[in-house]
Amino acid sequence: MTNKETTAFIEGLHQQLAAAPEGVDTSAIVAAINALSRPDEERVKIWFLLDRSGSMQHLTGDVIGGFNQFLADQVDKPGKVRMTAVQFDGQHPFEIIYDAQRVEKILPLTSDTYWARGVTPLYDAVGTLIEHADTRLARRAKEGCPVEDQLVLVFTDGLENASRRFDRTQVFDLIKERMDSDWTFVFMGANQDSYAEGGKIGMTTGNVQDYAATPESVDAAFGSMSRATREFREKNRRQRIADKEQFFGGVKEAEEALQNKKTS
């Protein structure tokens, strides 16, 4: 099909939808058609969930540095991407730092914004993030905005111990439903068996990594997430979906660094 034929076909679809009976919601179909008409705009929406509970205190500077390097790495890559960054602790289980900002417009994280305190309401943070994402997706579909591929990155160093709104089963179900809709979820954990803890809420082993609560390991963890995120963005939508359970592509730099340290 030529470009001219494709344009005519899409225009015909829009005309048919315009004639739909009153009360029929065609917003999702319109969004899908708009995405077809703009294949170069295979956008990515990053949701970054950042633990700032008290156990992070001795790593505050390293987390800030790693996060800012992650941002800098993404700015240099082509493609349309927006990011929402959220930090969580016992006093505030869902505090938005930046919401749906272009990565090149995001200011670096500082100690004025990120400091460690409190306990770890991980389930509340993840559940609330998914609610927030669902609201954004519904609005974009209604407005006929281009489709975005959803990437959720969770960075934590402690076990769940303080959630009140969501329990493990609820979060597991939420993640499974979104993965069935082709979202990608990533879990980076320290001071725990990340595979066991991530698995409890539906994270797949190919998208999980352990890191240690040390400056060197935090740096390796952010570096690994950054590299894999850049590669995720370079893929087309079909390949992102195919690889949604192998985010790191079989290369887990933070774990490799830990293993090398043990054997050296």
Protein Blocks (a to p, Z undefined) as FASTA:
>chain_A
ZZklmmmmmmmmmmmmmmpcehiacklmmmmmmmmmmmmlcccdddddddfbfklmmmmm
mmmmmmmmmmmmmmmpgcjdddddddddfklmcdcfbghiafklpccddfklmccehjdd
fklmmmmmmmmmmmmmmmmmmnopacdddddddddfbdcfkbfkbcfklmmmmmmmmmmn
opacddddehiafklmmmmnopafklgccddddfklmmmmmmmmmmmmmmmmmpcfklmm
mmmmmmnnopafklmmmmmmmmZZ
